[in-house]
Structure formats: C-alpha cells, structure tokens
Amino acid sequence: MAASVALRIDLPVFGVTSPVTFADGVRDHQDEVYGVALRITGDRDAALDVASSTFLKAYRAFDRFDQTRPLRHWLLRIATNEAISYVRKRGRELRRTVDVEEATALPDSKAAPDTESMAREERERIRAAVSLLPELYRVVIVLRYFNELSVDEIA
C-alpha cells in the first residue's frame, strides 16, 4: 500500500481546510503539464519525459510547497523549467513540429468547411511562428496564451 503525501489547502470560500494529496495534483494537472512540455519541446516523447521529471521533482519537493500559492502555478513553473532544460540539453535535435490538432483545440464540427480550413491554416501559421521564436519568448507565449496564465503568474 503506497503512502500518500498530503498537503492542507485553505479554501476560504467554504471556510474549511481540505487535505490534497500529491496524487490529486497529478490527476488534476497532468494534461496541462504535458501540454506545456509539448509546446516547449515540440516532441511528444520529450514532453512525456519532461512531464515525468516534473512530477518526480515536484514529489520530492512537495513538503516545501508554499500552501498559500496555487498548486497549478507551481507545477507549471517546474514543467517550464524542466522543458527548457531538456531543450538546452538536447540542442537543436528536437523536432519543432507539433501535431496542430493535438496542440490546439479541435475546430467546431458544425463549422462550415471553409471556416474550418481557414482556422486550421491559421493555427498552423501561429504554431510555425511560435516555434521560430527564441526560447525565452516562446515560453512566455505558451504560458500566456496556451495556458492562460497572467503576467504576474508567469513572472
């Protein structure tokens, strides 16, 4: 039986304190952590490696997590740092191509074919433009527009 690392988070809206386990954090944020890693590395396998190392690093430091801050932001910061480190270590060998359908939302199936085609082309242009940005700017764009973090949260 595996031990569960627990953390108490204050929920002021309800006036209660609720235990949150590390497993809850993984379950709630694994897709978003993977998405950040994928957008930064541009490679699915690399993104899986980065997501794994993110959660391993977070698990090891979970007792030092600042409970007054959102768990999501902490995990995304770790994921961002891990992805940047991964890209730097691997140099330019990583492909910068990401399946557009995986990296962005699927188009509305009820949309007109022309509208759907135009939206797909626009997503491809955006993806291509973002992949050409220097690493520092690319990370900021990914966190701000794909993960919808505020400027303060990114800083």
N, C-alpha and C positions, 0 to 999 in steps of 0.2 A: 504494500500500500504506500503510495507516494506521499511525501509530506507536501503540504501546500503552504506557500509563503503568503501571508495575509497582510493587508495594509488597511488602516482605517481611514476612510474619507468622510469628511463632514459634508452633509447635504443640508445646507441652510434652508432651502425651500421647505423641506419637510421637518426640519428641526431634529433630525436623527443622525446618528453615526452608523455607517454600514461597512462591514468588512468587505474588501475587494481583494480577491486572490490574484496572483500572477496569471493563472490560467484564464481568469475573466479578462484581464488586459490583453492577453494574446488573442483570445477569441474575438474580442471587440475591435481590435485594431490590426489584425494580421493582413487583411486585404489592403488597407491603406499603407502599411509599412512596405508591403510588396510593391504597391503602385509607385511609391516614391523611389524605391530601389530600381524598378524597371525604367522609369523615366530618366533617372540619372545615368544608369549604366547602359541602357539601350539593349540589354540582353536578358532573356528570360532566365537562363541558368545562373547568370551572375546575380540577378535580382533574388533568386531563391537563396543563393549563398549569403547575400547581404542580409536578407530578412532573417535567416537562421542566426547569423552572427549578431544581428541587432538584438534578438530576443535572448540569446545567450549572455550578451554583455548586460542587458537590462536585468536579467535574472540575478546575475552576480552582484549588481549594484542596487537591487530593489530595496534593501534595507536603508539605503541612503537617499531614496526618492523623496523629494520635498512634497509632502502631502497637501500643501496649500496651492500647488500648481496642478494643472490638468495632466493626467497620465498620457493622453494622446500627444500633447506637445513634446513631452519628454521622450516618448518612443520615436516620434518623427525626427527629433533632433539627433537621436542616436542613429537612426536609419540613414539620415542625410550624411552624417559624418562617416558612417561605415561605407556608404556608397561612394563618397568622394575618395576615401582611402583605397577602396577596391579599384576604382578607375585609375588612380595615380599609380598603383602597384602594377596594374596590367597595361599601362600606357595606352597606346592607340590600337591595340589588338582587338579591343571590343568593337563589335559592330554598333553603329549608331542608329540602326533601323529597328523600329518597334512596330509591331502589327497595329495599324491605325485603329482597328476595331477593338483591340484589347486596351489600348492606351486612352481611348476616348469613349464617350457614351455612344451607344448604338443609335442610329437615326430612327425617327418615328416611322413605324412600319406603314402608317396611314398617309405619310407624306407623298407628294407627287414624285414620280421617278426623277424629273429634272431637279427638283429641290433636293432630293436625296443624293443625287450625283454631285450637285454643287456643294452640298455640305461635306461630302466625302473628300472632294478635291480641296476644300478649304482646310479641313483637318490635316490633310497630307501636307499642304503648304506650311501650316503652323508647325507641325511636327518637324518638318525639314528645317525651318527657320530656327526653331528652338535648339535642334541638335547641332547647329553651326555656332551657337553662342559659346563664348568661353565658359568654362566650368562654373565659375562664381556666379555669373548672370543666369546660367541655365538652372542652377539650383534654386535661385530666388524665384524665377518664373514658375518652376514646377511647384514649389511650396505655396506661392501666392495664388496662382490661377488654377492649378490642378487640384491642390489640397485645400484651397480656400483659407489659408492662414492669414491673420492680419499682419501688418508690417511689424508691429510690436512683437508678435509671436515669432516671426521669422528672425528678428534681431536677437 
